[in-house]
């Protein structure tokens, strides 16, 4: 009886091993070498790396695109704008208004209207700070950068105790 048990145990072990080998083969992907007609997978991650990769093509148009050998497409980055992309800092409770965004006022004020006259110093406000001032009302903070910018664009425009004095003409 013990030899029968041993033979059954051995047969069971062989059967389980065979099943394990079959299952492993069923769930393991087969690795086949690339044929000469299949493109090598690209390692490109953006337009620049695509354009530098052998087998890629750059196509003109809007936007300019790069196509990898395996068919992925990357668009060229947009050219940097010559316009300023910075915006003023706008503190809580404040808003910027006026035709040229030259006014800094309390957020709860009615719509603010200006004369829509473009002045060179108005460009200085694009990077300035519109925030609550010591008076408790919003205004442009006259830091060194804003003061210097205003002085260099308009010698007759003056700063007064941290605020921009707007002259109505």
C-alpha atoms as one frame of an Amber mdcrd trajectory, in Angstrom:
protein
   0.000   0.000   0.000   2.774   2.406   0.749   4.319   1.856  -2.713   0.884
   2.583  -4.247   0.696   5.820  -2.262   4.166   6.766  -3.409   3.328   6.077
  -7.072   0.108   8.126  -6.826   1.980  11.003  -5.185   4.649  10.874  -7.905
   1.998  10.785 -10.661   0.178  13.729  -9.058   3.412  15.721  -8.802   4.212
  15.048 -12.483   0.679  16.029 -13.527   0.810  19.252 -11.513   4.217  20.105
 -12.963   2.921  19.557 -16.491  -0.101  21.784 -15.814   2.161  24.497 -14.388
   4.395  24.420 -17.485   1.359  24.639 -19.791  -0.190  27.507 -17.844   3.083
  29.449 -17.736   3.384  29.205 -21.508  -0.206  30.361 -21.978   0.287  33.563
 -19.941   3.785  34.512 -21.044   3.839  36.756 -24.104   5.838  35.386 -26.958
   8.793  37.475 -27.951   9.195  37.599 -31.669  12.046  39.466 -33.272  11.118
  42.563 -35.275  11.002  42.022 -38.984  12.806  44.510 -41.208   9.385  45.948
 -42.136   8.351  46.789 -38.576   9.511  50.173 -37.255  11.666  50.232 -34.153
   9.606  51.656 -31.273  10.339  55.347 -30.820  11.792  56.719 -27.612  10.623
  60.267 -28.410   8.801  62.056 -25.613   8.300  65.491 -27.214   8.762  67.425
 -30.476  12.471  68.086 -29.933  13.393  64.462 -29.190  11.222  63.324 -32.112
  12.955  65.721 -34.526  16.363  64.422 -33.412  15.427  60.753 -33.766  16.441
  58.808 -36.863  13.459  57.739 -38.940  11.241  60.629 -37.807   9.908  63.217
 -40.222   9.162  66.885 -39.591   6.197  68.235 -41.527   5.594  71.939 -42.077
   2.217  73.466 -41.410   0.435  75.078 -38.521   1.525  73.722 -36.174   4.746
  72.113 -37.366   4.608  68.430 -36.441   7.067  65.586 -36.080   5.965  62.047
 -36.897   7.952  59.140 -35.436   8.672  55.995 -37.430   6.107  54.140 -35.312
   3.398  56.722 -36.108   3.278  58.920 -33.009   2.887  62.664 -33.647   4.281
  65.618 -31.673   3.481  69.286 -32.324   6.203  71.924 -32.175   5.916  74.251
 -29.208   4.255  77.564 -30.001   6.727  80.405 -30.494   7.204  82.627 -27.497
   4.990  85.662 -27.667   6.575  89.066 -27.722   3.690  90.368 -25.626   4.028
  90.300 -21.873   2.497  87.195 -20.363   2.719  88.504 -16.828  -0.326  89.785
 -15.030  -0.652  92.120 -12.088  -1.014  90.709  -8.611  -4.600  91.350  -7.537
  -5.136  91.087  -3.801  -8.336  89.926  -2.087 -11.081  92.545  -2.164  -9.533
  94.401  -5.104 -10.057  94.501  -8.861  -8.371  96.082 -11.843 -10.398  98.285
 -14.154 -10.202 101.000 -16.765  -9.735 100.729 -20.522  -6.039  99.991 -20.164
  -6.325  98.112 -16.842  -4.690 101.117 -15.236  -7.017 101.430 -12.233  -6.899
  99.426  -9.000 -10.145  99.744  -7.044 -12.166  98.027  -4.349 -13.847  94.884
  -5.688 -17.261  96.030  -4.486 -17.080  99.340  -6.433 -19.325  99.827  -9.414
 -17.813  99.261 -12.833 -14.930 101.667 -13.183 -14.664 103.758 -16.311 -11.610
 105.575 -17.576 -11.040 107.934 -20.477  -9.528 105.201 -22.678  -6.433 107.230
 -23.367  -3.429 104.950 -23.715  -0.408 106.216 -21.856   3.042 104.577 -21.797
   3.023 104.304 -17.992  -0.068 102.079 -18.111   2.204  99.230 -19.230   3.878
  99.448 -15.816   0.719  98.151 -14.119   0.916  94.808 -15.936   3.390  93.583
 -13.319   2.337  95.771 -10.387   0.477  94.880  -7.177  -3.190  95.916  -6.847
  -3.930  95.429  -3.164  -5.448  96.992  -0.071  -3.375  99.995   1.003  -2.989
 101.480   4.533  -6.049 103.678   3.864  -8.178 100.518   3.737  -8.901 100.956
   0.008  -7.330  99.204  -2.939  -4.580 100.896  -4.924  -1.352 100.178  -6.763
   1.516  99.480  -4.352   4.353 101.828  -5.217   7.287  99.458  -4.901  10.681
 100.298  -6.447   9.879  98.493  -9.694   6.609 100.353 -10.311   8.060 103.712
  -9.243  11.033 103.308 -11.579   8.845 102.147 -14.459   6.455 105.109 -14.095
   9.350 107.578 -13.822  11.009 106.195 -16.943   7.857 106.309 -19.051   6.388
 109.647 -17.970   8.470 112.294 -16.191   5.386 114.394 -15.319   3.590 111.503
 -13.581   4.341 111.378  -9.865   3.922 108.948  -7.011   2.386 110.004  -3.729
   2.692 107.998  -0.484   2.376 104.574  -2.082  -0.416 105.433  -4.493  -0.495
 106.477  -8.095  -1.923 109.978  -8.364  -4.048 109.926 -11.489  -4.434 113.311
 -13.154  -7.670 113.867 -15.033  -7.258 115.973 -18.147
